[in-house]
């Protein structure tokens, strides 16, 4: 357990990063700011914050800023949480906040705009739907999500590929770009990185929305298991890529 006493107003960046055996954080009402990577969520089962907190709130077990605009840390060791829905107010999932959430199978990202670096690293997600509001997904956001079989992108303004986003998602079978989706692959976000292997397991690609960029052909050329491609006229040229 870590207990932050009354009078402390800030948990600074990297304060407890790497302290990965803590199950409970008790945080005083006086705390109004939590810095980046301040909490290692790997073994956390609960956050204890009162309704009188100056700057924090707990929603469905997860730690948020008071206004719920930012999700700061998730109780990744709470095995009872297999499905989670973000508040509609949440715009940002901070770096590493779901890292190691092996019990988490699905998440509704609601109206999130930014998914931070390593946000869901080694999580147990079986599928992910990136909402139309999303415009930023940082490097290694879904690294090591080895149970993930489907990725759906609804975003109407999303650029991916400057960094590896899905390395190690080796069970991925389905990629869908929804009707109003618009995705630019500036590079290959499904490439391998470090110890995480590249995605080469895709079987179905539903390219109904628009997908473009230099990384498209690189990605599809590696998909030796691809069986079905559904594409409208906008994406017809991609059929020659695989």
WODA-V571446 format. One record per helix or strand of 2 or more residues. SS is the DSSP state (@ for helix, = for strand). FROM is the first residue (numbers start at 0). TO is the last residue. If there is no record, write none. Layout:
ss: [SS | SS]
from: [FROM | FROM]
to: [TO | TO]
This chain:
ss: [= | = | = | = | = | = | = | = | = | = | = | = | = | = | = | = | = | = | = | = | @ | = | @]
from: [1 | 9 | 23 | 32 | 45 | 55 | 61 | 69 | 82 | 91 | 105 | 113 | 126 | 135 | 149 | 157 | 173 | 181 | 203 | 209 | 214 | 227 | 232]
to: [3 | 10 | 26 | 33 | 47 | 58 | 64 | 72 | 84 | 92 | 107 | 114 | 129 | 136 | 152 | 159 | 176 | 184 | 206 | 211 | 220 | 230 | 239]
